[in-house]
Amino acid sequence: MKKKSIIITLIIILIVIILGIILLIKLNDSEKKDVELSNAKYYILDSNIFEKTEEINENAITNNIDKINNIYENYLKNMNVFFAMIPNKEYYLNNSEDENSEFESIEEFTINKLNENIENIELYDTLDLASFYKTDMHWKQESLDKTVERIALNMNVEKIETNYESKSLGDFYGSYYKQINDNTIKPDELIYLTNSTIENSIVYNVEKEREEPVYNEEVVNETNNKYDLFLSGAAAIQQIKNTEANNGKKLILFRDSFGSSITPLLISNYEEILLVDIRYVNSNLLSNYIDFNEYKNQDVLFLYNTRVINKSGIFR
């Protein structure tokens, strides 16, 4: 009986040792993955590709907001001017306190630098992780209803009830997909929203001196980037005329690439939208291309992703 008890005890001790070894191996593997994750610029969580959030760059933010403030002082004093920041999708990771604090630090520092006459619009709570493509940094157009509503509400724009038809451009492999060597990641689907107002609107590319559609499939075939469907991709200055509106309302939208996909959803509210991307046109030369007197008492929105505001030398 005593011998049997000793054997049972030894078996229990052996089991405890084996479980301890297994746990130690898992912890080591976990630590190794954490180290790899912390050193990786791009990483995968739950089939979603992320880019590591950069630390706050106060000099970059200061220089970029100075550019915006100078634009306001030089051209926009007699207009209704707003600013809104788009969080990186990493902000919406569950239990990601570091990512949250970085965005909040960047946002707070940015708002403190803005001219006091530029009104801030908070957008972070109108979005969630599902609002963004899994293989790309950008937001999905079909997920922006709350964001558009927030912008319209804060800018005192009378919301026009708008119905859209949802169309698909098929599989979309975003820019992050090219950075990850993992063919198990499934593509997104690129969905876009349209109606007669959007389809009848005319986009004039000032730099190329030509008219283009709001959704340009020909450009997609040229660039092999489906996100370029929206407003033909990057452009310095574009003017959109809503041929179905006669309300006298105009909007100047200073934007980055996120502005490409949200702009079509703003068209119904305005007779004209002027898109300006100061990554591609010198902000000191804007009056050479734009007659700002035509926009007196009209709306202006600076809409930028966190990465743009936090990046050095991004604005011209």
Buried (B, 14 or more C-beta within 10 A) or exposed (E): EEEEEEEEEEEEEEEEEEEEEEEEEEEEEEEEEEEEEEEBEBBBEEEBBBBBBBEBBBEBBEBBBEBBBEBBEEBBEEBBBBBBBBBBBBBBBEEBEEBBEBBBBBBEBBBEBBBEEBBBBEBBEBBEBEBBBBBBBBBBBBBBBBBBEBBBEBBEBEEEEBEBEEEEBEEBBBBBBEBBEEEEBEBBBBBBBBBEBBEBBEBBBBEEEEEBBBBBEEBBEEBEBBBBBBBBBEBBBBBBBBEBBEEEBBBBBBBBBBBBBBBBBBBBBBBBBBBBBBBEBEBEEBEEBBEBEEBEEBBBBBBBBBBBBBBEEBBB
